[in-house]
Amino acid sequence: MPKYVVLNFEDKYLSTHKGAADSTIQVLQRRYEQTKQTRGLTKLFVGKNSLIEHRPVEVNENSIAFTKDFGRIQQIAADCATAEKIYVVAHGDPRTPDTCYTNSPNGVGVLALATFTGLANFLKSVVRPRTSLIRISLVMCYGARCARYKRSEVDHTGMIDADDIKTSFAYKLFKELAEERKLKMTAVTGKIQHETTQGCALVEHEDMIDENMEFSEAARAQTQSKGDLVGRYKTLLNTNTASAINAEVKRFREHPGTIAITPLQQYAQDMVNWENADGNAIMARVKDAKTAKDAAAQNLISAGQNTDMRKYGKFMYTYKSGTLKIVSKYGKMNDPVMLPMTVLYQGPLL
């Protein structure tokens, strides 16, 4: 029976709640258990396709780490041993190409899970060497993106210098695994999501990378600068409308000498003080970043493209008989040189 395995490092161990990887898993289930399901005589001899999900992340009060449950590890290893393909699902950030992330237990944001070495060591315990080819898909935003992640520094749709290629999370993970395994791995250069209607992967267009990252960093700087104002605003929404809160902030902005008495008034006063200190400059940065992001998106639409693309931004890594080969699977659109399956590097391990 053909088996496909998802190692979901985004959502916590043994949890059954809906998580960040849900859309990926739903797409893969549709692909293998419905669209590509074996039929007719083939099904009689081969059996049905099946997709198996494992969540190997344990969350304790003070730590988050890979499971150490021996029975669990043995079951994962048994499934991986006969898997047609293994999907390794984790969060990534181009600014930290040595680290993968998991969902925060409190439901807000992500936490660092492991370095590429830590993830490789866990994978070695469950994806053991075998005579047949091991196929791994790293479903991780920016997994194949190098440390110089900005488009202005490296064009990831073109030829990339070997010194840059070897700095990506995907390559470093692949190198750790491939020296003892017959392995083929894929990873993408941008943010990845799955379109559930057609069941295809969508990868962030190269022309959106710098703009999306600047907007993300500006928004993060704003949240960090506001401190507890963010939480207090959410609390106030339990007993006030957003328009009422905004009206109170406007009143304190127009009448700075007003005395704060209620929690709503204190929030409004503190919000205005934040604006006058750092907030106005930070909010201007967010606004400028959003304007640039929207303009980049509009330029793509005008050119007949999308901000997230099908069959785009994927690298393939193989290591055979001492030779490493890295290929740009889809190449560069409308480029006579960067055709699909263009070899980016071939030679010894980097």
Secondary structure by P-SEA (a helix, b strand, c coil): cbbbbbbcccccccccccccaaaaaaaaaaaccccccccccccccccbbbbbbbbcbbbccccccccccaaaaaaaaaaaacccbbbbbbbbbccccccccccccccccccccccaaaaaaaaaacccccccbbbbbbcccccccccccccccccccccccaaaaaacaaaaaaaaccccccbbbbbbccbbbbccccbbbbbccccaaaaaaaaaaaaaaaaaaacaaaaaaaaaaacccaaaaaaaaaaaaaccccccccaaaaaaaaaaaaaacccaaaaaaaaaaaaaaaaaaaaaaaacccccccccbbbbbbbcccbbbbbccccccccccccccccccccccc
